[in-house]
Structure formats: structure tokens, C-alpha cells
Amino acid sequence: MNKIVIDSNIIFSALLNVNSRIGQILLNGHKKFNFFAPEYVRFEIIQHQLKIKKFAKISDSEFLELFELVMRNIKILNHSIIPTKFYIDALKLCESVDIDDAVFVAFAEFLKGKLWTGDKRLIKGLVEKGFKRIITTENIYLDFLKKES
């Protein structure tokens, strides 16, 4: 089964539209993919919940229900399990793009999985530095459909 490290913007997208491709992959793709995210995503989502509720036009209770639904198939990992070497390598890869994404890159390397992100700037910056553990929404969706049939 493919190991997929999910970055925050993917989870935000699913929360904003659970019926989107991203939402459907997160809700129904757990038989085909192992989804992982660093514990940092919880903090980030809670920090931006007012914005999410406003854009999605949902109440507090609807947000909590949606949050639990989207997160139920994602294994949340403690940052402390990553050996320092992976953090150092990830920081070098992310320093000129977005240092906040280093933890996602470190987990992708550590788990020997793919990083699922919609951040085009991050993808471009990582690819330019030789990082190949990336999967786009388009690619994961095609893989999701292929395995469905």
C-alpha cells in the first residue's frame, strides 16, 4: 500500500469541499493508501478554523464533524519519531521555498512515501533540488480511480 504524507493545504481543501476529488480520496482512499500527517496539521487547522468555517459556511458543530470525518483515515504522527538526519535534509530542501514544509518533507523521506501537496511553488522548488517523493492531486486521483475499478 502506498504511503502518502499529506500537507495542510490538502486537508484544508477537503474541509472546504468534502465532495471534491481531494475530499473523496481522503474519505474513500484508505483501502488503497496509507495516509500520514505530522501532528502539526492539527494545530494549523485549529488555528485557521474561523477562516475555514467562513469559507465553507459551516457552524462550529459542522466544522468538528467535518474535521473528524476528514481526519479519521489519516494517521497523525509525533514529530519526535523522525531521526535528526531527515530533518536536516528536509530543511536544506525547503530553506529557499518554505521552511514550514520541512516537516512534511522529512516525514515523506523517513516513511519512504510520497508527499501529497497542492503547493505548486513547493513542488517546483523541491523538484529543482532533486526531491522526487511528490504526488499531485491529479496523479493520486488517477491512481485512486485505477484501483477503484
BELNORTA-V517587 format. One record per pair of residues at least 4 apart in sequence whose ideal C-beta (glycine too) atoms are under 8 Angstrom apart, sorted by the first residue. I is the first residue (numbers start at 1). J is the second residue. D is the distance in Angstrom with one decimal. If there is no record, write none. Layout:
BEGIN
[[I | J | D] [I | J | D]]
END
This chain:
BEGIN
[[1 | 32 | 6.8] [1 | 33 | 6.5] [1 | 34 | 5.2] [2 | 32 | 7.2] [2 | 33 | 5.0] [2 | 34 | 6.9] [2 | 113 | 7.1] [2 | 114 | 6.8] [2 | 143 | 7.5] [3 | 33 | 7.7] [3 | 34 | 4.9] [3 | 36 | 6.5] [3 | 111 | 4.9] [3 | 112 | 6.8] [3 | 113 | 3.0] [3 | 114 | 7.1] [4 | 33 | 4.9] [4 | 34 | 6.8] [4 | 35 | 5.3] [4 | 36 | 6.9] [4 | 113 | 5.9] [4 | 114 | 5.6] [4 | 116 | 5.1] [4 | 135 | 6.6] [4 | 140 | 7.0] [5 | 36 | 5.1] [5 | 37 | 6.7] [5 | 38 | 7.9] [5 | 104 | 5.6] [5 | 107 | 4.6] [5 | 108 | 4.5] [5 | 111 | 6.5] [5 | 113 | 5.4] [5 | 114 | 7.0] [5 | 115 | 5.1] [5 | 116 | 6.8] [6 | 10 | 4.8] [6 | 11 | 6.2] [6 | 26 | 7.6] [6 | 35 | 5.7] [6 | 36 | 7.0] [6 | 37 | 4.8] [6 | 41 | 7.5] [6 | 74 | 6.2] [6 | 116 | 5.2] [7 | 11 | 7.8] [7 | 37 | 7.7] [7 | 41 | 7.8] [7 | 101 | 6.6] [7 | 104 | 4.7] [7 | 115 | 6.7] [7 | 116 | 6.8] [7 | 117 | 4.4] [7 | 118 | 7.9] [7 | 119 | 6.9] [7 | 122 | 7.9] [8 | 12 | 6.1] [8 | 40 | 7.8] [8 | 41 | 5.1] [8 | 44 | 4.8] [8 | 45 | 7.1] [9 | 13 | 6.4] [9 | 117 | 6.5] [9 | 118 | 5.1] [9 | 119 | 5.9] [10 | 14 | 6.7] [10 | 22 | 5.9] [10 | 26 | 7.6] [10 | 116 | 5.5] [10 | 117 | 6.6] [10 | 118 | 6.1] [10 | 137 | 7.5] [11 | 15 | 6.4] [11 | 26 | 7.7] [11 | 37 | 7.1] [11 | 41 | 5.9] [11 | 45 | 6.2] [11 | 70 | 6.3] [11 | 71 | 7.5] [11 | 74 | 7.6] [12 | 16 | 6.3] [12 | 45 | 7.2] [12 | 48 | 7.1] [12 | 52 | 6.7] [13 | 17 | 6.9] [13 | 20 | 6.5] [13 | 22 | 4.6] [13 | 23 | 7.5] [13 | 118 | 6.7] [14 | 18 | 6.1] [14 | 20 | 7.0] [14 | 22 | 5.0] [14 | 23 | 4.3] [14 | 26 | 4.9] [14 | 27 | 7.9] [14 | 70 | 4.7] [15 | 45 | 7.2] [15 | 52 | 5.3] [15 | 56 | 6.6] [15 | 63 | 7.7] [15 | 66 | 5.7] [15 | 67 | 6.8] [15 | 70 | 5.8] [16 | 20 | 7.9] [16 | 52 | 6.6] [16 | 55 | 5.8] [16 | 56 | 5.1] [17 | 22 | 7.7] [17 | 23 | 5.9] [17 | 56 | 7.6] [18 | 23 | 3.9] [18 | 24 | 8.0] [18 | 27 | 6.9] [18 | 66 | 6.4] [18 | 69 | 6.9] [18 | 70 | 6.9] [19 | 23 | 5.8] [19 | 24 | 7.0] [20 | 24 | 6.9] [21 | 25 | 6.3] [21 | 137 | 6.3] [21 | 141 | 4.9] [22 | 26 | 6.4] [22 | 118 | 7.9] [22 | 137 | 5.9] [23 | 27 | 6.1] [23 | 70 | 7.2] [24 | 28 | 5.6] [24 | 29 | 7.7] [24 | 144 | 7.8] [25 | 29 | 4.4] [25 | 33 | 7.7] [25 | 137 | 7.9] [25 | 140 | 6.0] [25 | 141 | 6.4] [25 | 144 | 5.2] [26 | 35 | 6.8] [26 | 70 | 5.7] [26 | 73 | 6.3] [26 | 74 | 7.1] [27 | 69 | 6.9] [27 | 70 | 7.3] [27 | 73 | 7.0] [28 | 144 | 7.9] [29 | 33 | 4.8] [29 | 35 | 7.4] [29 | 73 | 7.4] [29 | 140 | 7.8] [29 | 144 | 5.4] [30 | 34 | 7.9] [30 | 35 | 6.8] [30 | 73 | 3.9] [32 | 143 | 7.5] [32 | 144 | 6.5] [32 | 147 | 4.6] [33 | 140 | 7.5] [33 | 144 | 7.8] [34 | 75 | 7.1] [34 | 113 | 7.6] [35 | 73 | 5.6] [35 | 74 | 4.5] [35 | 75 | 6.6] [36 | 74 | 6.8] [36 | 75 | 5.0] [36 | 76 | 7.9] [36 | 77 | 5.7] [36 | 107 | 6.3] [36 | 111 | 6.2] [36 | 113 | 6.8] [37 | 41 | 4.5] [37 | 74 | 5.1] [37 | 75 | 7.6] [37 | 76 | 5.9] [37 | 77 | 7.1] [37 | 104 | 7.9] [37 | 107 | 7.9] [38 | 76 | 7.5] [38 | 77 | 5.8] [38 | 79 | 5.7] [38 | 103 | 4.7] [38 | 104 | 6.6] [38 | 107 | 5.7] [39 | 43 | 7.4] [39 | 76 | 5.3] [39 | 77 | 6.7] [39 | 78 | 5.8] [39 | 79 | 6.3] [40 | 44 | 6.1] [40 | 79 | 7.0] [40 | 103 | 5.7] [41 | 45 | 6.1] [41 | 76 | 7.3] [42 | 46 | 6.3] [42 | 71 | 7.9] [42 | 76 | 6.6] [43 | 47 | 6.0] [44 | 48 | 6.5] [45 | 49 | 6.5] [45 | 52 | 7.3] [45 | 67 | 6.7] [48 | 52 | 5.8] [49 | 53 | 6.0] [49 | 63 | 5.9] [49 | 67 | 8.0] [50 | 54 | 6.3] [51 | 55 | 6.3] [52 | 56 | 5.8] [52 | 58 | 7.9] [52 | 63 | 6.6] [53 | 57 | 7.8] [53 | 58 | 5.3] [53 | 59 | 7.2] [53 | 60 | 7.2] [53 | 62 | 7.9] [53 | 63 | 5.1] [56 | 63 | 7.7] [56 | 66 | 7.7] [58 | 62 | 3.8] [58 | 63 | 5.4] [58 | 66 | 6.7] [59 | 63 | 6.9] [60 | 64 | 6.6] [61 | 65 | 6.4] [62 | 66 | 6.1] [63 | 67 | 6.0] [64 | 68 | 6.4] [65 | 69 | 6.3] [66 | 70 | 6.2] [67 | 71 | 6.0] [68 | 72 | 6.2] [70 | 74 | 7.6] [71 | 76 | 7.5] [77 | 81 | 6.2] [77 | 107 | 6.5] [79 | 103 | 6.2] [81 | 110 | 7.7] [82 | 86 | 5.0] [82 | 87 | 6.0] [82 | 103 | 7.9] [82 | 106 | 5.1] [82 | 107 | 6.5] [82 | 110 | 5.0] [83 | 87 | 7.8] [83 | 110 | 7.1] [84 | 88 | 6.1] [85 | 89 | 6.4] [86 | 90 | 6.1] [86 | 106 | 4.4] [86 | 107 | 7.9] [86 | 109 | 5.1] [86 | 110 | 4.7] [87 | 91 | 6.2] [87 | 102 | 6.8] [87 | 103 | 7.7] [87 | 106 | 5.0] [88 | 92 | 6.8] [89 | 93 | 6.6] [89 | 106 | 7.3] [89 | 109 | 6.5] [90 | 94 | 6.0] [90 | 102 | 4.2] [90 | 103 | 7.2] [90 | 105 | 4.0] [90 | 106 | 3.8] [90 | 109 | 6.6] [91 | 95 | 6.0] [91 | 99 | 6.9] [91 | 102 | 4.9] [92 | 129 | 8.0] [93 | 97 | 7.7] [93 | 102 | 7.4] [93 | 105 | 5.6] [93 | 125 | 7.9] [93 | 126 | 5.9] [93 | 129 | 5.3] [93 | 131 | 5.5] [94 | 98 | 6.0] [94 | 99 | 5.4] [94 | 100 | 7.9] [94 | 101 | 5.2] [94 | 102 | 4.3] [94 | 105 | 5.9] [94 | 122 | 7.8] [94 | 125 | 7.6] [94 | 126 | 7.7] [95 | 99 | 6.0] [96 | 125 | 6.4] [97 | 101 | 6.9] [97 | 121 | 6.3] [97 | 122 | 5.5] [97 | 125 | 3.4] [97 | 126 | 6.9] [98 | 119 | 7.4] [98 | 121 | 7.3] [98 | 122 | 5.9] [98 | 125 | 7.8] [101 | 105 | 6.1] [101 | 117 | 7.6] [101 | 119 | 7.2] [101 | 122 | 5.5] [102 | 106 | 6.0] [103 | 107 | 6.5] [104 | 108 | 6.5] [104 | 115 | 5.6] [104 | 117 | 7.1] [105 | 109 | 6.5] [105 | 115 | 6.2] [105 | 126 | 7.0] [105 | 131 | 6.9] [105 | 133 | 8.0] [106 | 110 | 6.0] [107 | 111 | 5.8] [107 | 113 | 7.6] [107 | 115 | 8.0] [108 | 113 | 5.4] [108 | 114 | 6.3] [108 | 115 | 4.1] [108 | 133 | 4.6] [109 | 133 | 6.6] [112 | 133 | 8.0] [113 | 133 | 6.8] [114 | 133 | 5.2] [114 | 134 | 6.3] [114 | 135 | 4.1] [115 | 126 | 7.8] [115 | 133 | 5.7] [115 | 134 | 5.2] [115 | 135 | 7.1] [116 | 134 | 8.0] [116 | 135 | 5.2] [116 | 136 | 7.8] [116 | 137 | 7.3] [116 | 140 | 5.9] [117 | 122 | 5.6] [117 | 123 | 6.4] [117 | 134 | 6.9] [117 | 136 | 8.0] [118 | 136 | 7.5] [118 | 137 | 5.8] [119 | 123 | 6.4] [120 | 124 | 6.2] [121 | 125 | 6.2] [122 | 126 | 6.1] [123 | 127 | 6.1] [123 | 134 | 5.7] [123 | 136 | 7.2] [124 | 128 | 6.3] [125 | 129 | 6.7] [126 | 131 | 3.8] [126 | 134 | 6.3] [127 | 131 | 6.5] [127 | 132 | 7.6] [127 | 134 | 7.0] [135 | 139 | 5.1] [135 | 140 | 5.0] [135 | 143 | 7.9] [136 | 140 | 7.0] [137 | 141 | 5.9] [138 | 142 | 6.6] [139 | 143 | 6.3] [140 | 144 | 6.0] [141 | 145 | 6.4] [142 | 146 | 6.2] [143 | 147 | 6.4] [144 | 148 | 6.4] [145 | 149 | 6.9]]
END
